[in-house]
Amino acid sequence: MAAVRTAFVILPGEEDLAALMRRGGLEVRWKTGTAEVSEVRSFSGLKLREAKMPRVKKADVILPTLYLHFLATEFTVGSGEIDIDLASGNHNSELNIALPARYMPAMLEDPSSSLGQHLTRVLAFLRSQGETLIEEVELKPGGVGPRTKYSTKVDASRVYFNLKTARPKSSITLDKASFGIPTSAELYLFVNNHDSVAYMDEEERESFEVCIEELPQEGERMAKLAIFLKVFYEGGFAYNEKRVTSARSYLPINVGIACMSVVPAFEGQSGISTGYPCRVPSGFVPFADTVPVTIRAIREMSQRHHRYGLCFTRCAMVWEGEDFEQEGVLNYSIIAPHGGFFYIPGTLKEHRRLGGLVYAFGEARAELEAPESLQSTETTATGEHLASSAGPGPQEAAGRASEDRRVCTICLESDADTAAVPCGHRAYCSACAKSTPPPTSRPCPVCRASVKDVQCCTGAAGAYSIAPVGIRWWPWLRNCYFPHPHLEMPIYV
């Protein structure tokens, strides 16, 4: 995939981004050329053209609704608990968490159990990587000159760990109480997992994953430890307060760190939901803003689910399309106006070739799965005539097809113009629909339902009917090839 140099334009205010862009509310002064010879051109209104990113409407890549579980205070490190000279930045660039010494395998009901052995390995790993908390060194009263004396405080009851944060930082627009977010929090950011996680061996990974899954069943104290392990191993969200220092600056103070779980932390808690992801070129999802995916079920979804990061909120992505010089327009896309996650492959080479997937926060999955009814006078591959259903005319059907272009899931090359019967998911090209073994020998690659027949969807009105699909968590992986409808670049899923 050819590289696309992308400008990330963060727009202030609260106006809907799509409406702002469509009314010509943004002017971009775009500089091209070299240091010796350059040109600055102005683009706004019709000179900024929206380009829709293709969406992956497959059950295989759906993420579950995620709920915030916050670290208990015994695992957090306050601003005054560590020498500032040991820090590499403020709470917008790094955060510290701590493991109290009291957590031992003996706290389990059966320390000799398999879980106890995993916990022993996890705690040994943590204490080998942790550092000792030490407060700022202070001058002792009465000591001056060559006989100056100092004092400091060392907390040997805990070991601490430094976690870096991702670049995007965003204001909180959610209902804090319903999500469990501290009321004083004013912005959120992604806190990366600990650097040592990337170098764990398989045995250590297994022990962390077992403890994260099973410790919550061992009582409240062990459940709190499991949250700490998830933040350390998987990363999570950090919530900071903004303490104003001047008219144009503030000091970020952390007021909470949370991991993400598929189980609510309290009754009635709102969750973070995402819809089907969009496929984007590598320039839209910077490799440097990601960390390795440690959740095995996500990592095994596809080649693009090996690293992940956080999207900027209220961001319009702007770039030069292939017709930039001929038509004098810039392309823009607003994929995640309220923020989101993105996933990319594990290596730079694969990242450049495959691009990534963007999951936007707050998208309603039901809207993306709305059933379509398209007119049909076609017959099935076995010759059976299927009754027509009322639906849009040819022009509207063609418009939908251009918005929802898909590629055959078997050959990964030709357009998918044939649907599975009876579920109605367009998943095959006409050639593969007649191939051996036939599609009826395996489940539908979209919903996993049985395929009794296939039906061509390319008639006068383009022809198939889609029923809503039940969402399944971590379904089977399928690799699909999708041509990018706007940039004319190959994209793989």
C-alpha positions in Angstrom: 0.0 0.0 0.0 1.4 3.4 -1.0 2.1 5.8 1.9 -0.4 8.6 2.4 0.9 11.6 4.2 -2.0 12.7 6.4 -2.5 15.9 8.4 -4.4 15.5 11.6 -6.5 18.7 12.1 -8.0 18.9 15.7 -11.0 21.2 15.6 -12.0 23.1 18.7 -15.6 23.9 19.8 -18.6 21.6 20.0 -20.2 21.9 16.6 -20.8 18.6 14.7 -17.6 18.0 12.7 -19.4 16.8 9.6 -21.7 19.8 9.5 -18.7 22.2 10.1 -16.8 20.8 7.2 -19.7 20.7 4.8 -20.6 24.3 5.4 -17.0 25.3 4.6 -16.1 26.1 8.2 -12.4 25.1 7.8 -9.7 26.6 5.6 -6.5 24.6 5.1 -3.4 26.5 3.8 -1.5 23.6 2.2 2.2 24.1 1.5 3.9 22.0 -1.2 7.2 22.0 -3.0 10.7 22.1 -1.6 12.7 24.3 0.7 14.0 26.2 -2.3 10.7 26.4 -4.2 7.4 26.1 -2.4 3.8 27.1 -2.8 1.0 27.7 -0.3 -2.5 27.1 -1.6 -5.8 27.7 0.2 -8.5 25.0 0.4 -12.0 25.4 1.8 -15.6 24.7 0.8 -15.8 22.5 -2.3 -12.0 22.4 -2.5 -12.1 20.1 0.6 -13.8 16.9 -0.6 -15.0 14.2 1.8 -13.8 10.7 1.2 -15.6 7.9 2.9 -13.4 5.1 4.4 -14.6 1.6 3.6 -16.1 -0.3 6.5 -15.5 -3.9 7.5 -19.0 -5.3 8.2 -18.0 -8.7 9.5 -18.9 -10.3 12.8 -15.2 -11.5 13.1 -13.9 -8.0 13.9 -16.6 -6.7 16.3 -15.3 -5.5 19.7 -17.4 -6.1 22.8 -18.8 -3.2 24.9 -16.1 -2.3 27.4 -16.6 -1.0 31.0 -14.2 1.0 33.1 -12.8 -0.6 36.3 -10.7 1.9 38.3 -7.5 1.1 40.3 -7.9 1.2 44.0 -5.9 4.0 45.7 -3.4 1.6 47.2 -2.1 0.9 43.7 -1.8 4.6 42.7 1.2 6.9 43.2 0.6 10.6 44.1 2.6 13.5 42.8 4.5 14.0 46.0 5.4 10.3 46.5 8.2 10.2 43.9 11.2 12.4 43.4 10.5 14.6 40.4 14.0 14.1 39.2 13.1 10.5 38.5 10.1 11.5 36.3 10.4 12.0 32.6 7.3 14.2 32.3 4.0 15.2 33.9 0.8 13.1 34.1 0.0 13.8 30.4 3.2 11.9 29.4 3.6 9.2 32.0 1.9 7.7 35.1 3.1 5.5 37.9 1.3 2.6 39.6 2.5 0.6 42.6 2.2 -2.9 44.0 1.9 -3.2 47.8 4.1 -5.8 49.5 1.1 -7.4 51.2 -0.1 -9.1 48.1 1.2 -12.7 48.3 0.0 -16.1 47.1 -0.9 -16.9 50.8 -3.9 -14.6 50.4 -5.5 -17.2 48.2 -7.8 -19.8 49.8 -5.5 -22.5 48.3 -2.0 -21.1 47.7 -0.8 -24.5 46.4 -3.4 -24.6 43.6 -2.7 -24.0 39.9 -3.9 -20.4 40.4 -1.5 -20.0 43.3 1.4 -21.2 41.1 0.5 -18.7 38.4 0.2 -15.9 41.0 3.6 -16.8 42.4 5.1 -16.4 38.9 3.3 -13.1 38.3 4.4 -11.5 41.6 8.0 -12.7 41.0 8.0 -11.0 37.6 6.5 -7.8 38.9 9.0 -7.5 41.8 11.8 -8.1 39.4 10.7 -5.2 37.2 9.5 -2.8 39.8 11.4 0.1 41.4 11.5 1.4 44.9 9.5 4.5 45.7 11.6 7.4 46.9 10.5 10.9 47.7 12.4 14.1 46.8 15.7 14.7 48.6 15.4 17.6 51.0 17.9 19.8 52.8 18.0 19.1 56.6 17.7 22.2 58.8 20.9 23.6 60.2 23.3 22.1 57.8 25.1 24.5 55.4 28.4 24.7 53.5 30.6 21.6 53.3 28.7 20.0 56.1 25.3 20.2 54.3 23.0 17.3 55.2 20.0 15.9 53.4 17.1 13.5 54.0 14.6 11.5 52.0 11.9 9.0 52.5 11.9 5.5 50.9 8.8 3.4 50.7 10.0 -0.2 50.8 6.5 -1.5 51.2 5.6 -1.0 47.6 7.3 -1.3 44.2 6.3 1.1 41.4 6.1 0.9 37.7 6.3 3.7 35.1 3.7 3.7 32.3 4.0 5.9 29.3 0.9 7.5 27.8 -0.2 7.8 24.2 -0.1 11.1 22.3 -3.9 11.8 21.9 -5.5 13.6 24.8 -9.2 14.6 24.7 -11.8 16.4 26.7 -14.5 14.3 28.4 -17.9 14.6 26.8 -19.5 11.6 28.5 -21.8 11.4 31.5 -19.1 10.9 34.1 -21.4 9.4 36.7 -22.9 6.7 34.5 -19.5 5.6 33.2 -17.9 5.7 36.7 -15.4 8.5 35.8 -14.2 10.8 38.6 -16.2 14.0 38.7 -13.0 16.2 38.8 -11.6 14.6 35.6 -11.4 16.9 32.6 -9.5 15.0 30.0 -8.7 11.4 29.2 -5.8 9.7 27.5 -4.5 6.2 26.9 -2.0 4.7 29.3 0.2 2.1 27.7 1.0 -1.2 29.3 4.4 -1.6 30.9 7.4 -1.8 28.6 8.4 -5.2 30.0 5.2 -6.9 28.7 6.6 -6.9 25.2 9.5 -9.1 26.4 7.6 -11.7 28.4 7.9 -15.3 27.5 4.8 -17.5 26.8 4.8 -18.9 30.3 4.7 -15.5 31.9 2.0 -14.3 29.5 -0.1 -17.3 30.4 0.2 -16.7 34.1 -0.8 -13.0 33.8 -3.9 -14.0 31.7 -4.9 -16.7 34.1 -4.6 -14.4 37.1 -6.6 -11.6 35.3 -9.4 -14.0 34.6 -9.5 -16.0 37.8 -8.5 -13.7 40.6 -11.8 -11.8 40.7 -13.4 -15.0 41.9 -11.2 -15.1 44.9 -12.8 -12.1 46.8 -12.7 -8.3 46.7 -8.9 -7.9 47.5 -7.9 -10.3 44.7 -10.4 -8.6 42.4 -8.5 -5.3 43.0 -5.2 -7.0 42.3 -6.7 -8.3 39.0 -7.5 -4.7 37.9 -3.9 -3.7 38.7 -2.6 -6.7 36.6 -4.9 -5.7 33.7 -3.6 -2.1 33.7 0.0 -3.4 33.8 -0.5 -6.1 31.2 -3.0 -4.5 28.8 -3.0 -0.7 29.5 -6.1 1.4 30.0 -7.5 4.9 30.3 -6.1 7.7 32.5 -8.3 10.6 33.7 -6.6 13.9 34.5 -7.7 17.1 36.1 -6.4 20.4 34.6 -5.0 22.8 37.2 -4.7 26.1 35.4 -1.3 27.8 35.8 -1.8 30.6 33.4 -4.1 31.8 30.7 -2.6 29.3 28.2 -1.2 26.5 30.3 -2.3 24.0 32.9 -0.7 21.2 35.1 -2.3 17.8 34.6 -3.1 15.9 37.8 -4.1 12.3 37.6 -7.4 11.5 39.4 -7.9 7.9 38.1 -6.6 5.0 36.1 -8.9 2.4 34.7 -8.7 -0.9 32.9 -11.3 -2.1 30.5 -13.5 -5.2 31.0 -16.5 -6.8 29.3 -18.2 -7.0 32.7 -19.7 -3.8 34.3 -18.0 -2.5 37.5 -21.4 -1.6 39.1 -25.1 -2.0 38.3 -26.3 0.3 35.6 -22.8 1.3 34.4 -22.6 2.7 30.9 -20.1 1.0 28.5 -17.8 2.2 25.8 -19.2 0.8 22.5 -17.8 0.8 19.0 -19.4 -0.1 15.6 -17.8 -1.9 12.7 -14.3 -0.6 12.0 -13.2 1.4 9.0 -10.2 0.3 6.9 -7.6 3.0 6.5 -4.1 3.5 5.0 -1.1 3.5 7.3 -0.7 7.3 7.3 -4.0 7.5 9.2 -2.8 5.3 12.1 0.8 6.1 13.2 2.8 3.1 14.2 4.6 5.2 16.9 1.4 5.8 18.7 0.7 2.1 19.4 1.6 -0.7 21.8 1.4 -4.4 21.4 -2.0 -6.1 21.9 -1.8 -8.5 24.8 -5.5 -9.7 24.8 -5.1 -13.0 23.0 -8.7 -13.0 21.6 -8.2 -9.7 19.9 -4.7 -10.4 18.8 -5.9 -13.5 16.9 -8.7 -11.6 15.1 -6.6 -10.7 12.1 -3.2 -9.5 10.9 -4.2 -6.0 11.7 -4.9 -6.6 15.4 -1.4 -6.9 16.7 -0.9 -3.3 18.0 -3.3 -0.7 19.0 -3.6 3.0 20.0 -6.1 5.8 20.7 -7.6 8.1 18.1 -7.7 11.9 18.4 -11.1 13.3 19.3 -12.6 16.0 16.9 -10.1 15.2 14.3 -10.4 15.7 10.5 -7.8 13.8 8.5 -6.6 15.7 5.4 -4.5 14.4 2.6 -3.6 14.8 -1.1 -5.6 12.4 -3.3 -4.4 11.0 -6.6 -6.2 13.8 -8.5 -4.8 16.6 -6.3 -2.8 18.2 -9.1 -5.5 17.7 -11.8 -8.6 18.8 -9.8 -7.0 21.0 -7.2 -8.8 19.5 -4.2 -7.8 18.0 -0.9 -9.5 14.9 0.5 -10.7 14.8 4.1 -12.3 12.2 6.3 -13.9 12.2 9.8 -13.8 8.6 11.0 -14.0 9.0 14.8 -15.4 12.4 15.8 -15.7 11.3 19.4 -12.5 9.4 19.5 -11.9 5.7 19.2 -9.4 2.8 19.1 -7.2 1.8 16.1 -5.5 -1.5 15.4 -2.5 -2.2 13.1 -0.2 -5.1 12.2 2.8 -5.9 14.3 5.6 -4.8 12.0 6.4 -1.6 10.1 6.5 -3.5 6.8 3.0 -5.0 7.3 1.7 -1.7 8.6 2.7 0.0 5.4 1.2 -2.8 3.3 -2.0 -3.4 5.2 -2.9 -0.1 6.9 -5.1 -0.4 9.9 -8.7 -0.5 11.4 -10.4 2.4 13.2 -13.1 1.7 15.8 -15.1 4.9 16.5 -16.6 5.4 20.0 -20.3 5.8 20.3 -21.4 4.2 17.0 -24.7 2.4 17.1 -24.1 -1.1 15.8 -27.8 -1.6 15.1 -27.8 1.3 12.5 -24.9 -0.3 10.7 -26.8 -3.6 10.6 -30.1 -2.2 9.3 -31.7 -4.6 6.9 -31.8 -3.7 3.2 -34.4 -4.9 0.7 -33.3 -4.8 -2.9 -35.5 -5.8 -5.9 -34.7 -9.2 -7.4 -35.7 -11.1 -10.4 -32.7 -13.4 -10.3 -32.6 -17.1 -9.8 -30.4 -19.1 -7.4 -27.3 -21.0 -8.5 -29.5 -24.2 -8.5 -32.0 -22.6 -10.9 -34.8 -21.9 -8.3 -36.7 -18.7 -8.9 -36.8 -16.3 -5.9 -39.7 -13.9 -5.5 -38.9 -10.2 -5.8 -39.1 -8.0 -2.7 -40.0 -4.3 -2.7 -37.1 -2.0 -2.4 -35.2 0.9 -3.9 -34.8 1.5 -7.5 -31.6 0.8 -9.5 -30.0 4.3 -8.8 -30.5 4.0 -5.0 -29.3 0.4 -5.0 -26.2 1.5 -6.9 -25.6 4.3 -4.4 -25.7 1.8 -1.5 -23.3 -0.5 -3.3 -20.8 2.3 -3.7 -21.1 3.1 0.0 -20.8 -0.6 1.0 -18.3 -2.2 -1.4 -17.2 -5.6 -0.5 -14.9 -8.2 -2.0 -15.3 -12.0 -2.4 -14.3 -13.8 0.8 -13.0 -16.8 -1.2 -10.8 -15.5 -4.0 -10.1 -12.1 -2.2 -10.0 -10.3 -5.5 -13.3 -9.9 -7.3 -16.2 -7.8 -6.1 -18.7 -9.7 -4.0 -21.9 -9.8 -6.1 -23.5 -13.0 -4.8 -25.3 -13.5 -1.5 -25.7 -16.5 0.8 -29.2 -17.9 1.1 -31.2 -17.6 3.4 -29.2 -15.1 5.5 -28.6 -12.8 2.5 -25.0 -11.7 3.2 -23.1 -10.7 0.1 -19.9 -12.6 0.4 -18.9 -14.2 -2.9 -18.1 -13.3 -6.5 -20.1 -15.0 -9.2 -17.1 -17.3 -10.2 -16.4 -18.5 -6.6 -20.2 -19.0 -6.1 -19.9 -21.8 -8.7 -16.5 -23.2 -7.5 -15.7 -26.5 -5.9 -16.2 -27.0 -3.1 -19.3 -24.8 -3.2 -20.2 -22.1 -0.6 -23.0 -24.4 0.6 -20.3 -26.7 2.1 -19.3 -24.1 4.8 -21.1 -21.5 6.9 -21.6 -17.9 5.8 -18.4 -16.0 6.5 -20.4 -13.0 7.9 -22.9 -14.6 10.3 -21.8 -18.2 10.4 -25.3 -19.4 9.5 -25.8 -22.4 7.3 -25.7 -21.6 3.5 -28.4 -23.5 1.7 -27.9 -21.8 -1.7 -26.5 -18.6 -3.2 -28.2 -15.8 -5.2 -26.7 -13.3 -7.6 -27.2 -9.7 -6.5 -26.4 -7.9 -9.8 -29.8 -7.6 -11.5 -31.5 -4.4 -12.8 -31.8 -3.3 -9.2 -28.8 -5.1 -7.7 -30.6 -7.7 -5.5 -30.5 -9.0 -2.1 -32.1 -8.8 1.3 -30.1 -8.5 4.5 -31.5 -9.5 7.9 -30.0 -8.2 11.2 -27.1 -10.4 12.4 -26.6 -11.4 16.0 -23.3 -10.1 17.4 -20.9 -12.8 18.4 -17.8 -12.1 20.4 -14.5 -13.3 19.0 -15.8 -15.3 16.0 -13.7 -17.1 13.5 -11.0 -15.3 11.6 -11.3 -14.9 7.8 -8.9 -13.0 5.6 -10.5 -10.8 3.0 -9.0 -8.4 0.4 -10.8 -5.1 -0.2 -9.8 -2.5 -2.8 -9.9 1.0 -1.3 -12.7 2.8 -3.2 -11.2 6.3 -2.9 -7.4 5.9 -2.8 -7.3 3.0 -5.2 -5.1 1.1 -2.8 -5.2 -2.6 -1.9 -6.4 -3.2 1.7 -6.4 -6.5 3.4 -8.4 -7.8 6.3 
